Structure formats: C-alpha cells, structure tokens
Amino acid sequence: RMVEDDDLSSLVGDREFTREEIFVVAMTTGYRGLIAHLRGRYHEADEFYATAVRMLRRMGEQRAYAHFQRHRATLEGFFGDKSKALNEIEHAIAAAQAARQMDILHRSRVVRADLI
C-alpha cells in the first residue's frame, strides 16, 4: 500500500514510497544513530535519532518510536540537559505504555530513574 500522508512525503520528497520502504529507512536511520552514539559521535547520533523518531512518530510505529526515543533521551542526559532528557524519556514511556511494549517500558523507566 502506498503512503499518502503529506507529513511523510515532506520527509522523503516527491517520489512515492511504500509504507514498508519508509519504515525501513526510519529504522536504518535510528540504528545509524545508535552506532554513532556507541562510537562517541554524539551530535551525529542526535541528528539520526531526531530524524528516526520524527518519521516513526508520524507513521504511528509506537514500539520503534519508543525504542529510539529512549536512546535519544539517554543521549540528551549525556549532553547535560536533564530537563530535556526527562521530557524525551516521558515520551518514550508514554509510547511504550500505549503500545503495551513492556520490555521497552521497563528500560525507559530505568533510564528515567537514572536521570532523576
């Protein structure tokens, strides 16, 4: 099925992509962020995470969104912006709860506890 959402098309240009193609790009972008994060390239990681969570949120992919939002919150905590990190982790927790993804919910709560 083709994606017709104007918000998503603004992310990928004029070409029509299937939902699955956009999902693969979003997941790959998120994992590129994770790799950059692990390699210590924190600003690059933040850009990848921001793009991935934006795409996944607009697609309604709650589990994947919560997963990368949690990583993004961890990174924000590393940058020293605790209030922004707490805001980010609350978004991850809310998405994980809404999708009933208990593994991500638990990990997100651990990150929140570490930030407090």
N, C-alpha and C positions, 0 to 999 in steps of 0.2 A: 504494500500500500504506500502511496506517495504522501509525503509530509506537505501539508498546505499551510501550516502555521506561519504567519508573517514574521513572528518573532524569531522562529528558527531560520527562516530564509535570510533574515538580516545577518545571521551568523555565518552563513555559507555562500552567500552571493545569489546570483540569478539562476544557476543551474538547479534543476530539481533532483533531490536526493531522496532515497527511501529512508524511512524511519530507522531501519537497521543500519544503514550506512552512517547516518548522523550519530547513532548510538555508539558505533564502533569508533568514530572519530572522537567523541566525547570521552569514552573510556580510555582510549590511547593517550589523549591529552592529559587526563588525570594521572595515568601511570607514568607518563613523561615527567609530570610534576613530582611524583613520588621518587623517581630515580634522581632527579635534580636535587631534591630535598636530601636524599641519602648521600649524595656526592658533595653536599655542602654548598650547592649553588642556590642559595635561598631565595634571592629575588627572582630568578628564573622559575623556580618551583612555584612561587606565589602567582606568577603570571599564568602558568599552566593550570594550577588549581582553580584560579578565578575563572578562566575560560571553561574548564570542565564543569564546575558546579553551576555556572550560568546555563550551559547547554542542558545539563541533566535536570536542573530545576524546571526549565521551560518544557522539557519533554515529559515531565511528571515521573521520572525514574527515581523514586524515593530512596531505594536502597543504595544505588550508586551515588546519588547526590549526598546522602548522609555519610557514606564512606569517605568521599573526598573532602567533604566539608569538615569532617573530623581531622583529617590530615592538615587542612588549611588552618584550623584553629590551633593545632599544635605548633605550626609554623609561626602564627601570629604571637603566640606565647613566647616563642624563642626571640622574636623581634622586640619583645618587651612591652607590647601594647596589650596588657592584661584585660582591659575592658573590652577591646575589640575581639580578643581571643575568646572571652566569655560569651560575647554576643554570637560569635561564629559557632561555638560549641552548642549553644542553646538551639541554634537552627538545626544542627546535626541531630541533636537529641529529639527534637520535635519531629523531624522527618523519619527517624528510626522508629519512634513510637507510632506514628501514623501508618507506617508500612509493616508494623509488628515484626521488626527485624531485631530480635533480642540480642544477638551477638554484637551488632553494631551499637545498639543502645547501651549495652554494658561497657563496651570500650569507650564510648563517648562520655559516659558518666565517670569513668576512671580519669579521662583527660580533664573533665571539669573539676574533679576533686583535686587534681594536681595543680590546676590553675588558681584555685582558691587559696 
